[in-house]
């Protein structure tokens, strides 16, 4: 694909669940390798889903992780507080995005691998919600389509993911890719365009791609480094050495 020779790519949904990081490192003999983390706005507090909807993602001072390293058992949250399922999900997404930025800082220059995150929009109709109550599965897509405007279909979300691989603009490492607005406000219907704009939902095609701004928490280099090092210690992960 493209003029620079063949590309390999790795797509990951890394999850920090019960202190196990489900991640992988792949060395492939391609001219260009792309590592794409499928992210979520819920880990970014500068978005509607992450900042306006309680609870917000927050890692505290990693008290929970520190307790685990010291031998603590069944510690449910990164910040050491009581379990909250929605916050645990948002915290994991925050960690996902910090992890990619850490990999970018540590390995991009020495390997040429492109590390990036992306938010394709809210995929409100998928098997992700198969265990939710019937009323939720029925009304959540309607809410995302006609209230927030953040809805995107599975096929279009897949096309956006693929674009991170084939689009030459996405060769730049350390980026957070989004489409059709940054999901930082409720969308507005455009009669001229025929779709809702500004909320990160469907519409706009490939040209609506842009480099989004992660939250200040995601970009906090000190906390991201600490998260990466604590996670490595907890899991025993072995990372490649750089020249």
C-alpha positions in Angstrom: 0.0 0.0 0.0 1.3 3.4 -0.9 4.6 4.3 -2.4 6.8 3.3 0.6 6.6 -0.5 0.2 4.5 -3.0 2.1 3.2 -2.2 5.5 2.4 -4.4 8.5 0.1 -3.3 11.2 -1.1 -4.3 14.6 -4.5 -3.3 16.0 -4.9 -3.6 19.7 -7.6 -3.1 22.3 -5.4 -3.1 25.4 -7.3 -3.4 28.6 -6.1 -2.9 32.2 -8.4 -5.4 34.0 -7.6 -6.7 37.4 -4.0 -5.5 36.9 -3.3 -7.6 33.8 -2.3 -5.6 30.8 -3.4 -7.5 27.7 -0.9 -6.2 25.2 1.6 -7.6 22.8 4.7 -6.6 20.9 5.2 -7.7 17.4 8.4 -7.5 15.3 7.6 -7.9 11.6 9.9 -7.8 8.6 8.0 -5.0 6.8 9.3 -1.7 5.7 6.8 0.1 7.9 4.8 -1.1 10.9 1.8 0.7 12.4 0.6 0.1 15.9 -3.0 1.4 16.3 -4.7 1.5 19.6 -8.5 1.6 19.2 -9.3 4.2 21.9 -12.3 5.8 23.5 -13.4 9.3 24.3 -14.5 8.1 27.7 -10.9 8.2 28.9 -10.5 11.8 27.9 -12.1 14.3 30.3 -12.1 17.0 27.6 -15.0 15.3 25.8 -18.8 15.0 26.4 -18.6 11.3 27.2 -15.5 11.6 29.3 -15.9 14.9 31.1 -19.7 15.6 31.2 -20.7 12.1 32.2 -19.9 11.0 35.7 -17.6 9.4 36.8 -14.5 10.9 35.2 -11.3 9.0 34.5 -8.7 9.6 37.2 -5.7 7.6 38.3 -5.0 9.4 41.5 -1.4 8.6 42.7 -1.7 5.0 41.6 -2.4 3.9 45.2 -4.1 0.7 44.1 -1.2 -0.4 41.9 1.3 0.5 44.6 -0.7 -1.7 47.1 -0.7 -4.6 44.7 3.1 -4.3 44.3 3.4 -4.4 48.1 1.4 -7.6 48.2 -2.2 -6.3 48.5 -4.9 -8.7 47.2 -8.1 -8.0 45.3 -7.5 -4.2 45.0 -10.2 -3.2 42.5 -9.2 0.2 41.3 -6.0 2.0 40.1 -6.5 4.8 42.6 -7.1 2.4 45.4 -10.7 3.4 46.0 -13.9 1.2 45.9 -14.9 -0.5 42.7 -16.9 1.5 40.2 -17.4 -0.3 36.9 -17.9 2.8 34.7 -14.8 4.5 36.2 -12.7 1.3 35.9 -13.6 1.3 32.1 -12.7 4.9 31.7 -9.5 4.6 33.7 -8.4 1.6 31.5 -8.9 3.8 28.4 -6.8 6.5 30.0 -4.1 4.0 30.6 -4.4 2.7 27.0 -3.7 6.1 25.5 -0.9 6.8 27.9 0.7 3.5 27.0 0.7 4.3 23.3 2.3 7.7 24.0 4.9 5.9 26.1 5.6 3.4 23.4 5.9 6.3 20.9 8.4 8.1 23.2 10.4 5.0 23.9 10.5 3.1 20.6 9.4 5.2 17.6 12.8 6.7 16.7 14.7 3.5 17.1 12.2 1.2 15.3 10.3 3.5 12.9 7.1 2.0 14.2 4.1 4.3 14.1 2.2 4.3 17.4 -1.2 5.9 17.4 -4.6 5.9 19.0 -8.0 6.6 17.3 -11.6 7.2 18.1 -13.9 6.1 15.3 -17.1 7.4 16.9 -19.7 5.7 19.2 -20.4 2.2 17.8 -23.8 2.0 19.6 -25.1 -1.1 17.8 -22.7 -4.0 18.3 -22.2 -7.1 20.4 -20.4 -5.0 23.0 -23.7 -4.2 24.6 -25.1 -7.8 24.4 -25.3 -8.1 28.1 -27.1 -4.8 28.7 -30.8 -4.5 29.4 -33.1 -4.5 26.5 -34.2 -0.9 27.0 -30.6 0.2 26.9 -29.9 -1.7 23.7 -33.0 -0.1 22.1 -32.6 3.5 23.2 -28.8 4.0 23.4 -28.4 4.1 19.6 -31.3 6.5 19.3 -29.8 8.8 21.9 -26.4 8.8 20.2 -27.9 9.4 16.8 -30.4 12.2 17.6 -29.2 13.7 20.9 -25.4 13.7 21.0 -24.7 13.0 17.3 -21.8 10.7 18.1 -23.3 7.6 16.5 -21.3 5.7 13.9 -22.2 2.4 12.2 -19.9 -0.6 12.5 -18.9 -0.5 8.7 -18.0 3.1 8.9 -16.0 2.6 12.1 -14.2 -0.2 10.4 -13.4 2.1 7.4 -12.0 4.7 9.8 -9.8 2.1 11.5 -8.5 0.9 8.1 -7.8 4.5 7.2 -5.2 4.7 10.0 -3.3 2.0 8.0 -3.5 3.2 4.4 -3.7 7.0 4.7 -0.3 8.6 4.4 -1.3 11.3 6.9 -1.4 8.6 9.6 2.3 7.8 9.2 2.9 10.4 11.9 3.5 8.7 15.2 2.1 9.7 18.6 -1.2 11.0 17.2 -4.8 10.6 18.4 -6.9 10.3 15.2 -10.6 11.4 15.1 -13.2 12.2 12.4 -16.0 14.7 12.1 -15.3 16.8 15.2 -13.6 16.1 18.5 -16.7 14.9 20.5 -16.1 17.8 22.8 -19.7 19.1 22.3 -23.1 17.9 21.2 -23.2 17.7 17.4 -25.2 20.0 15.1 -27.1 18.9 12.0 -25.8 20.5 8.8 -28.5 20.7 6.1 -25.8 21.5 3.5 -23.8 18.4 4.4 -26.7 16.1 5.3 -25.3 14.8 8.5 -24.5 15.8 12.1 -21.2 17.5 12.5 -18.8 18.2 15.4 -19.5 15.2 17.7 -17.2 12.6 16.1 -20.0 10.6 14.7 -20.6 9.2 11.2 -20.2 11.4 8.1 -17.6 13.4 6.4 -15.7 10.6 4.7 -12.0 10.2 4.8 -11.4 14.0 4.5 -12.9 14.6 8.0 -9.8 12.9 9.6 -7.9 15.1 11.9 -5.3 14.9 14.7 -7.3 15.4 17.9 -6.1 16.7 21.3 -6.1 14.1 24.2 -6.9 15.4 27.6 -4.4 17.0 29.9 -4.4 13.8 32.0 -3.5 11.6 29.0 -0.7 14.0 28.1 0.7 14.1 31.7 4.2 12.7 31.0 5.1 12.2 34.6 2.0 10.2 35.4 2.2 8.3 32.1 5.7 7.2 32.9 4.8 6.1 36.4 1.8 4.2 35.0 4.0 2.4 32.5 6.7 1.5 35.0 4.2 0.3 37.6 2.3 -1.8 35.0 5.5 -3.3 33.8 6.5 -4.3 37.4 3.1 -5.7 38.1 2.9 -7.8 34.9 6.6 -8.7 34.5 6.4 -7.4 31.0 9.7 -7.5 29.1 10.2 -4.6 26.7 12.8 -4.4 23.9 16.0 -2.5 24.5 16.9 0.3 22.2 20.2 1.1 20.7 
